[in-house]
Amino acid sequence: MTQNPLDYEPIPPRPSRISDDMAYILPMGIFLFFIFAQGHLPGGVPLYYLLRTVGTAAALLLLWNRYTKIRWNALWLGAIVGIVGTVQWIGMQLWLQNHFPIFQPAPDFFNPQEHFHSRETFYAFVALRLSGAVLVVPVMEELFWRDYLWRQLLAPNNFKLAAVGEWSPMALLAVSGAFATVHGNWALTAVFWGLMVGLLLVYTKSLGACIVAHATTNLLLGLWVLKYHQWSFW
């Protein structure tokens, strides 16, 4: 006797080993771990910058289908905010460093000109540094800060119930403040930069515009560092 196919019990989908929350947290965790490692473990800044860039990028790629679909509208506005943000970051940070010792960089900041003894290795590190700052960091940070954490504050039980860019003064201030905590002596400068990008998110509802703003600021800041040898800004 042939069994009716409808008599079979449907096979439930296999649960994912990584939660939606962890998909956002893991790349940031990898990034922060290697920042910690470069100051506490042997190996040096170039090695750990390579590991954190490759590790963070790999995590983003592997988990990409777990993220909310990114809207890529208002990119021109994101670029403008990124340019304004570069001027704000450099100008404000230089003013703070000149007036308040607390905002001075650590005296042992990494200077690639002193570390590398050949042009080839120096430019290889510069290429790695710029590519990480422009292609990896903006995606990872915007997904974590202004996609995940912003919505987590609005809907703690399930962050996906909150819309991307949903207006909340509390989220704007809290995310900007949290963003500043991982930026060391640039913390106050980072708060104001974070407020600008947070308002961009609220206005456009576009995480893509925020990624472009972040990438633009990182690119222009990196080029300024290279031109004026202001290595403490890296």
Stockholm file with secondary structure:
# STOCKHOLM 1.0

chainA/1-234         MTQNPLDYEPIPPRPSRISDDMAYILPMGIFLFFIFAQGHLPGGVPLYYLLRTVGTAAALLLLWNRYTKIRWNALWLGAIVGIVGTVQWIGMQLWLQNHFPIFQPAPDFFNPQEHFHSRETFYAFVALRLSGAVLVVPVMEELFWRDYLWRQLLAPNNFKLAAVGEWSPMALLAVSGAFATVHGNWALTAVFWGLMVGLLLVYTKSLGACIVAHATTNLLLGLWVLKYHQWSFW
#=GR chainA/1-234 SS CCCCGGGSCCCCCCCCSSCHHHHHHHHHHHHHHHHHHHHHSTTCHHHHHHHHHHHHHHHHHHTGGGSCCCCCCCHHHHHHHHHHHHHHHHHHHHHHHHHCGGGSCCTTCCCHHHHCCSHHHHHHHHHHHHHIIIIIHHHHHIIIIIIIIHHHHHCTTCGGGSCTTCCCHHHHHHHHHHHHHTSGGGHHHHHHHHHHHHHHHHHHCCHHHHHHHHHHHHHHHHHHHHHHTCGGGC
#=GC SS_cons         CCCCGGGSCCCCCCCCSSCHHHHHHHHHHHHHHHHHHHHHSTTCHHHHHHHHHHHHHHHHHHTGGGSCCCCCCCHHHHHHHHHHHHHHHHHHHHHHHHHCGGGSCCTTCCCHHHHCCSHHHHHHHHHHHHHIIIIIHHHHHIIIIIIIIHHHHHCTTCGGGSCTTCCCHHHHHHHHHHHHHTSGGGHHHHHHHHHHHHHHHHHHCCHHHHHHHHHHHHHHHHHHHHHHTCGGGC
//
